[in-house]
């Protein structure tokens, strides 16, 4: 019984934090905002040139780590809006890292970008799906929002429209 009470208290805290941080914006329901940011060590993945990249390389930047796969239908719908977000001039300090965790070849990823009209995002991947385990991903797509301090402050579980004005207004608070 005490665990059930703790669960309800946690839910209440999360919802009260969500509404107080959102400044009365109608944010996507699948955006989870953390009261206490999550810190991760050794977040490594590869770029399209097979060079090792680490999240620490983006220290001081607002980072969206979007985990996806070519076979993921919601990813196909979401990627074009993420691509457009990368061009938004209102963000001066935003880095978007679309990380493929489908264990797919670079050519298949490039084909996906062409079919979905993604023209501005780079290619990153996690071949051994280590990051999916590290971040406890429950499905695709999932987007982690990493603050300039390198901690996860929020995440989107499932797809959203990254062109949503309320979401972009909220996100600009961290840019």
Secondary structure as UniProt FT lines:
FT   HELIX           2..21
FT   TURN            22..24
FT   TURN            29..30
FT   STRAND          31..39
FT   STRAND          44..47
FT   TURN            48..49
FT   STRAND          52..54
FT   HELIX           55..58
FT   TURN            59..60
FT   STRAND          62..68
FT   TURN            70..71
FT   HELIX           73..85
FT   TURN            86..87
FT   TURN            89..90
FT   STRAND          94..100
FT   HELIX           106..115
FT   TURN            116..117
FT   STRAND          124..125
FT   TURN            127..128
FT   HELIX           130..134
FT   TURN            135..136
FT   STRAND          142..146
FT   TURN            148..149
FT   STRAND          151..157
FT   TURN            162..163
FT   HELIX           165..172
FT   TURN            173..174
//
